[in-house]
Amino acid sequence: FEDFDGNGILDVLVWTVRNRSIDWLAGQGDGHFGPRVELIPQIQGTPLVGDFDNDGDLDLIVETFSGIQLYENQSIANGD
């Protein structure tokens, strides 16, 4: 659980091994989450989450069929 979109509400990233994808569920602020959204299909290795670009938000590194990919979190403070 982390606030991936910067709106102050905890979200969930799910690594689905069977589908080999990274999915995101946005926190609704009431203990529930929005629908599952597939963010990254066909990953090969274990995803890493961290602030890799040193801008204060969480980013994602995954290995795909195309190679190692950095997905920079581009959200702004209000979650838009």
Backbone bond lengths (Angstrom), bond angles and torsions (degrees), N, CA, C in turn:
res aa  C-N    CA-C-N  psi(-1)  N-CA   C-N-CA  omega(-1)  CA-C   N-CA-C  phi
1 F - - - 1.445 - - 1.519 108.39 -
2 E 1.297 116.58 128.88 1.465 124.39 176.48 1.516 107.86 -153.75
3 D 1.305 116.13 160.77 1.463 121.55 174.64 1.528 107.71 -90.67
4 F 1.321 117.08 83.52 1.461 121.62 -174.73 1.520 113.36 -74.81
5 D 1.328 118.38 -25.46 1.462 119.55 -177.63 1.526 113.28 -102.64
6 G 1.324 117.71 5.28 1.458 121.44 172.13 1.512 116.22 73.05
7 N 1.341 118.37 19.41 1.466 119.98 -178.47 1.526 113.51 -99.35
8 G 1.348 116.96 7.45 1.457 120.74 178.50 1.514 114.75 85.17
9 I 1.334 118.19 2.56 1.463 123.39 -179.24 1.528 108.31 -115.69
10 L 1.332 116.54 134.24 1.460 120.22 -179.09 1.525 111.91 -67.49
11 D 1.329 115.34 136.48 1.458 123.83 177.07 1.526 108.16 -115.63
12 V 1.326 116.14 175.00 1.460 121.20 178.56 1.526 109.33 -130.47
13 L 1.336 116.17 131.27 1.462 121.88 166.00 1.518 106.67 -102.55
14 V 1.329 116.36 133.40 1.454 121.56 -178.30 1.521 108.80 -120.68
15 W 1.313 115.90 127.47 1.460 121.35 174.30 1.517 106.63 -96.61
16 T 1.321 117.78 107.98 1.457 121.01 -179.65 1.523 108.73 -94.02
17 V 1.310 116.07 109.06 1.461 121.66 -176.00 1.525 110.72 -65.71
18 R 1.319 117.35 -41.95 1.469 120.25 -178.08 1.524 111.53 -62.50
19 N 1.327 117.03 -43.93 1.469 120.87 179.85 1.519 112.68 -87.18
20 R 1.336 116.77 -10.62 1.467 122.83 -177.30 1.525 111.08 54.93
21 S 1.317 115.81 48.33 1.462 120.01 -178.64 1.525 110.58 -135.58
22 I 1.333 114.57 162.84 1.459 122.42 171.21 1.524 106.30 -107.58
23 D 1.316 116.23 123.88 1.459 121.84 179.86 1.524 109.41 -116.92
24 W 1.324 116.21 152.46 1.462 122.79 -178.18 1.515 108.96 -123.73
25 L 1.326 115.70 136.05 1.459 122.23 172.91 1.520 107.08 -122.87
26 A 1.313 116.85 117.04 1.463 122.05 -178.06 1.518 110.38 -77.41
27 G 1.329 115.87 131.94 1.453 120.53 175.44 1.518 110.92 -67.29
28 Q 1.331 116.19 139.71 1.462 121.47 -178.57 1.527 112.64 -98.21
29 G 1.335 117.10 -7.29 1.457 120.44 178.99 1.514 114.58 87.05
30 D 1.329 116.75 -2.01 1.464 120.85 -179.20 1.529 111.69 -121.70
31 G 1.342 116.12 19.13 1.456 120.54 -177.51 1.514 113.89 88.56
32 H 1.321 117.11 -1.60 1.459 122.37 178.63 1.525 109.45 -112.32
33 F 1.328 115.18 165.73 1.455 121.54 179.88 1.515 109.84 -125.30
34 G 1.328 115.71 152.92 1.454 121.32 176.67 1.521 110.89 -71.72
35 P 1.326 116.81 -177.71 1.460 120.31 -179.11 1.527 111.82 -65.50
36 R 1.307 115.38 152.70 1.467 121.97 178.57 1.528 109.08 -68.85
37 V 1.327 115.69 130.17 1.462 122.40 178.47 1.524 107.85 -120.02
38 E 1.325 117.16 122.96 1.461 120.12 177.62 1.525 108.66 -74.35
39 L 1.331 115.83 117.25 1.465 120.76 -179.82 1.513 112.38 -90.51
40 I 1.334 116.14 -46.15 1.461 120.68 -174.19 1.526 108.51 -136.45
41 P 1.342 117.36 113.22 1.464 119.62 177.88 1.531 111.30 -86.72
42 Q 1.300 115.94 161.34 1.466 123.76 168.56 1.524 114.92 57.05
43 I 1.335 117.17 49.54 1.465 119.07 175.11 1.526 109.03 -83.88
44 Q 1.322 116.04 155.90 1.457 121.16 -175.33 1.522 113.39 -109.04
45 G 1.323 118.04 -37.59 1.459 121.24 -175.25 1.513 111.86 -117.68
46 T 1.310 115.15 -172.63 1.457 121.83 179.35 1.524 110.26 -72.44
47 P 1.332 118.74 127.15 1.467 120.74 178.25 1.528 111.20 -71.35
48 L 1.316 115.61 149.25 1.463 122.36 176.53 1.517 108.93 -118.78
49 V 1.323 117.11 133.90 1.462 122.59 177.61 1.517 108.19 -115.44
50 G 1.335 116.57 133.08 1.459 122.07 177.79 1.513 110.07 -178.82
51 D 1.302 116.61 172.55 1.468 121.41 177.73 1.530 108.15 -89.27
52 F 1.320 116.58 77.65 1.458 121.96 -172.93 1.524 113.61 -75.39
53 D 1.336 118.00 -20.73 1.466 120.29 178.44 1.532 112.35 -105.20
54 N 1.332 116.59 9.26 1.473 123.04 174.70 1.526 114.20 55.03
55 D 1.346 116.54 40.40 1.464 119.32 178.26 1.521 112.76 -111.14
56 G 1.341 117.47 7.87 1.456 120.70 174.43 1.510 115.64 94.44
57 D 1.351 118.80 -3.30 1.465 120.12 176.26 1.525 109.69 -121.85
58 L 1.322 116.32 167.23 1.459 121.18 -175.56 1.521 111.69 -86.69
59 D 1.319 115.38 135.54 1.456 123.61 177.82 1.525 108.23 -115.67
60 L 1.327 116.60 176.99 1.454 121.68 -175.59 1.521 109.66 -135.86
61 I 1.329 116.72 133.35 1.462 122.22 172.45 1.522 107.37 -117.79
62 V 1.347 116.13 129.80 1.461 121.39 177.39 1.523 109.57 -137.54
63 E 1.320 114.73 157.93 1.462 120.76 172.43 1.519 107.41 -101.07
64 T 1.335 116.32 124.80 1.460 122.29 178.81 1.522 108.50 -118.47
65 F 1.334 116.23 -179.40 1.460 119.86 175.48 1.522 111.00 -62.09
66 S 1.336 117.56 -23.92 1.468 122.64 -179.63 1.521 112.78 -85.76
67 G 1.315 118.30 -7.43 1.462 122.27 -177.85 1.517 110.62 121.05
68 I 1.319 116.22 -166.02 1.461 121.47 179.63 1.522 109.06 -80.14
69 Q 1.327 116.00 129.92 1.461 121.92 -175.46 1.527 110.14 -122.37
70 L 1.334 116.07 135.63 1.463 122.35 172.39 1.515 107.85 -102.67
71 Y 1.311 116.37 125.44 1.460 122.38 175.62 1.518 107.14 -109.80
72 E 1.335 115.94 103.91 1.460 121.16 -178.98 1.516 110.18 -79.77
73 N 1.318 116.54 132.17 1.455 122.30 175.77 1.522 107.66 -70.14
74 Q 1.322 116.86 117.81 1.459 122.31 -178.14 1.522 112.82 -103.89
75 S 1.345 117.86 9.65 1.464 119.77 -178.59 1.520 110.44 -68.67
76 I 1.322 114.90 155.83 1.459 120.86 176.13 1.517 108.40 -107.04
77 A 1.298 117.18 171.75 1.469 122.25 -169.95 1.522 114.14 -54.44
78 N 1.333 119.48 -32.94 1.462 119.59 -177.26 1.520 112.95 -88.45
79 G 1.345 118.03 5.20 1.454 120.72 174.91 1.504 115.08 89.45
80 D 1.320 119.45 3.14 1.471 121.40 -179.97 1.510 111.96 -83.76
